[in-house]
Amino acid sequence: MKFAERLGVKIGFDRSRFQPGIAKQRLLALRMDPHGHPIPGETRANLLAAGLTSCLRFPYLSALKRVVSAVGFLFIALAPKQIVARSMSVLASPAGRGRLMDKMTRNYGN
C-alpha cells in the first residue's frame, strides 16, 4: 500500500489479506520478524482473523482443505516461534505443503 501511495494511487481497505496464501505469508513474516514486518499495524490477532475468514470464503478450497488451512493458521499464530520456525519448510514451501496435504487427504478426497 505504501508503494501505491508513492505512485499517487489511493488504496482503501487491504483485501489481499483475505486470500489464504497471502494471509499465511504475512502471518509467517510477522511471526519470524515482528520488528521488520513491512505493514504497520498488523497484529497476530488481525492476521489470524483474516486467515480464518479466508479459509471460509475462498472459493477454491474443499471442505477438508478449509479445515486443514484453518488449523494451519491457528498453529502459525499460536505455536511458539521456535516451533513455527522449524516448520517453515512445510508452511512456506508449495512442495512441502503439497506432500503434507497429500498425506492428510489421501483417503478423504480433496
C-alpha positions as CSV (number, residue, x, y, z in Angstrom):
1,M,0.0,0.0,0.0
2,K,2.9,2.4,0.7
3,F,4.3,1.7,-2.8
4,A,1.0,2.6,-4.3
5,E,0.8,5.8,-2.3
6,R,4.2,6.8,-3.5
7,L,2.9,6.4,-7.0
8,G,-0.1,8.5,-6.2
9,V,-2.6,5.6,-6.2
10,K,-5.1,5.6,-3.3
11,I,-5.9,2.1,-2.0
12,G,-8.6,1.7,0.6
13,F,-9.0,-1.4,2.7
14,D,-6.5,-4.1,2.1
15,R,-8.5,-7.1,0.7
16,S,-5.5,-9.1,-0.3
17,R,-5.0,-10.4,3.2
18,F,-8.3,-12.4,2.7
19,Q,-6.6,-14.6,0.2
20,P,-5.3,-17.7,2.1
21,G,-1.8,-17.7,0.7
22,I,-1.2,-14.0,1.2
23,A,-2.6,-14.1,4.7
24,K,-0.4,-17.0,5.6
25,Q,2.8,-15.4,4.2
26,R,2.0,-12.2,6.1
27,L,1.4,-14.0,9.3
28,L,4.6,-16.0,8.9
29,A,6.5,-12.8,8.2
30,L,5.1,-11.2,11.3
31,R,5.9,-14.2,13.4
32,M,9.5,-14.5,12.2
33,D,10.4,-10.8,12.2
34,P,7.9,-8.7,14.0
35,H,10.1,-5.6,14.1
36,G,10.9,-5.8,10.4
37,H,7.3,-6.5,9.3
38,P,6.6,-4.2,6.4
39,I,3.0,-3.5,7.1
40,P,2.5,-1.3,10.2
41,G,-0.4,-2.0,12.4
42,E,-0.8,-5.7,11.5
43,T,-1.0,-8.0,14.5
44,R,-1.2,-11.7,15.0
45,A,-4.8,-11.4,16.0
46,N,-5.9,-9.5,12.9
47,L,-3.9,-11.7,10.6
48,L,-5.3,-14.8,12.3
49,A,-8.8,-13.4,11.8
50,A,-8.1,-12.6,8.2
51,G,-6.7,-16.1,7.6
52,L,-9.6,-17.9,9.2
53,T,-12.0,-15.7,7.2
54,S,-10.1,-16.5,4.0
55,C,-10.5,-20.3,4.8
56,L,-14.2,-19.9,4.9
57,R,-14.7,-17.6,2.0
58,F,-12.0,-18.6,-0.6
59,P,-14.0,-20.4,-3.3
60,Y,-11.3,-22.8,-4.4
61,L,-10.9,-24.9,-1.2
62,S,-12.7,-28.1,-0.5
63,A,-14.2,-28.6,3.0
64,L,-11.3,-30.7,4.1
65,K,-8.7,-28.1,2.9
66,R,-10.7,-25.4,4.7
67,V,-10.3,-27.2,8.0
68,V,-6.7,-28.1,7.4
69,S,-5.9,-24.5,6.4
70,A,-7.7,-23.1,9.5
71,V,-5.7,-25.4,11.7
72,G,-2.6,-24.2,10.0
73,F,-3.5,-20.6,10.7
74,L,-4.1,-21.4,14.3
75,F,-0.7,-23.2,14.5
76,I,1.2,-20.3,12.9
77,A,-0.5,-17.7,15.2
78,L,-0.4,-19.6,18.5
79,A,2.6,-22.0,18.4
80,P,5.9,-20.9,20.0
81,K,8.0,-19.1,17.5
82,Q,10.8,-21.7,17.6
83,I,8.4,-24.4,16.5
84,V,6.9,-22.3,13.7
85,A,10.5,-21.5,12.5
86,R,11.3,-25.3,12.4
87,S,8.2,-25.9,10.4
88,M,8.9,-23.3,7.8
89,S,9.8,-25.8,5.0
90,V,6.3,-27.3,5.2
91,L,4.5,-24.0,5.9
92,A,6.1,-21.8,3.3
93,S,7.1,-24.2,0.5
94,P,4.5,-25.4,-2.0
95,A,6.3,-28.7,-2.4
96,G,6.4,-29.3,1.4
97,R,2.8,-28.2,1.8
98,G,1.7,-30.4,-1.1
99,R,3.3,-33.5,0.4
100,L,1.6,-32.8,3.8
101,M,-1.8,-32.2,2.1
102,D,-1.4,-35.4,0.1
103,K,-0.8,-37.4,3.2
104,M,-3.7,-35.8,5.1
105,T,-6.2,-36.0,2.3
106,R,-5.2,-39.3,0.6
107,N,-8.1,-41.3,2.0
108,Y,-10.7,-38.5,2.1
109,G,-10.6,-36.9,-1.3
110,N,-9.7,-33.2,-1.8
